Amino acid sequence: MKKELNNIIDATHIVSIETENSGGGCWLDFVTLSNGSVLVVNDEYVGLYASKEAFYNSTTSTKGFYLEGESCE
């Protein structure tokens, strides 16, 4: 396993994890990292944002991708 992934997996970079309903029927997991950025995960998307507020106020992520499979809509 790559060294940089090892730190994330053992949670040394994870500050908190929250789950919220987006209001559109989708549940979102917000993984706050030690550098303040937030990883947003649901059943169809994973994206890295500068903050939780940046996710809600923006349509673009720093890095993100859609997962294959069914949409939550």
SEKELUM-772674 format. One record per residue (C-alpha): residue in three letters; y, z, x; residue number from 1. Coordinates in Angstrom, 2 decimals. Layout:
residues N
[atom ALA [Y Z X] NUM]
...
end
This chain:
residues 73
[atom MET [0.00 0.00 0.00] 1]
[atom LYS [3.51 -0.79 1.21] 2]
[atom LYS [5.43 2.24 2.46] 3]
[atom GLU [8.44 1.59 0.18] 4]
[atom LEU [6.17 1.60 -2.90] 5]
[atom ASN [4.48 4.81 -1.82] 6]
[atom ASN [7.74 6.79 -2.17] 7]
[atom ILE [8.31 5.55 -5.70] 8]
[atom ILE [4.75 6.28 -6.79] 9]
[atom ASP [4.81 9.88 -5.53] 10]
[atom ALA [8.08 10.37 -7.50] 11]
[atom THR [10.35 11.26 -4.57] 12]
[atom HIS [12.89 8.76 -5.92] 13]
[atom ILE [12.53 9.57 -9.63] 14]
[atom VAL [15.09 12.02 -11.01] 15]
[atom SER [14.26 11.78 -14.72] 16]
[atom ILE [12.49 9.75 -17.38] 17]
[atom GLU [13.85 9.42 -20.92] 18]
[atom THR [12.63 7.44 -23.93] 19]
[atom GLU [15.01 6.14 -26.61] 20]
[atom ASN [14.80 3.91 -29.64] 21]
[atom SER [17.08 0.91 -29.09] 22]
[atom GLY [17.96 0.81 -32.77] 23]
[atom GLY [16.23 -2.54 -33.07] 24]
[atom GLY [12.73 -1.18 -33.37] 25]
[atom CYS [12.02 -1.21 -29.63] 26]
[atom TRP [11.37 1.88 -27.53] 27]
[atom LEU [12.98 1.93 -24.10] 28]
[atom ASP [12.00 4.07 -21.12] 29]
[atom PHE [14.85 4.91 -18.74] 30]
[atom VAL [13.68 5.93 -15.27] 31]
[atom THR [16.66 7.34 -13.36] 32]
[atom LEU [16.29 6.98 -9.60] 33]
[atom SER [17.75 9.20 -6.88] 34]
[atom ASN [20.37 6.57 -5.98] 35]
[atom GLY [21.71 6.67 -9.57] 36]
[atom SER [20.30 3.33 -10.66] 37]
[atom VAL [18.13 3.10 -13.76] 38]
[atom LEU [14.90 1.22 -14.30] 39]
[atom VAL [14.64 0.13 -17.95] 40]
[atom VAL [11.14 -0.56 -19.27] 41]
[atom ASN [9.78 -1.58 -22.66] 42]
[atom ASP [6.79 -3.56 -23.86] 43]
[atom GLU [8.35 -6.90 -22.86] 44]
[atom TYR [10.94 -6.29 -20.13] 45]
[atom VAL [11.57 -4.41 -16.88] 46]
[atom GLY [15.05 -4.36 -15.36] 47]
[atom LEU [17.06 -2.46 -12.76] 48]
[atom TYR [20.63 -1.47 -13.72] 49]
[atom ALA [23.41 0.43 -11.98] 50]
[atom SER [23.28 3.05 -14.76] 51]
[atom LYS [22.11 3.61 -18.32] 52]
[atom GLU [25.60 2.75 -19.54] 53]
[atom ALA [25.47 -0.52 -17.58] 54]
[atom PHE [22.31 -1.44 -19.50] 55]
[atom TYR [23.92 -0.82 -22.88] 56]
[atom ASN [27.20 -2.55 -21.91] 57]
[atom SER [25.74 -5.61 -20.19] 58]
[atom THR [23.36 -8.46 -20.80] 59]
[atom THR [22.47 -8.88 -17.12] 60]
[atom SER [20.50 -6.68 -14.77] 61]
[atom THR [20.58 -6.32 -11.01] 62]
[atom LYS [16.93 -7.37 -10.99] 63]
[atom GLY [14.66 -7.88 -13.97] 64]
[atom PHE [11.85 -9.86 -15.51] 65]
[atom TYR [10.12 -10.39 -18.85] 66]
[atom LEU [6.47 -9.48 -19.24] 67]
[atom GLU [3.99 -11.83 -20.85] 68]
[atom GLY [2.64 -10.89 -24.24] 69]
[atom GLU [3.92 -9.90 -27.64] 70]
[atom SER [7.56 -9.12 -28.29] 71]
[atom CYS [8.57 -5.83 -29.90] 72]
[atom GLU [10.63 -7.76 -32.48] 73]
end
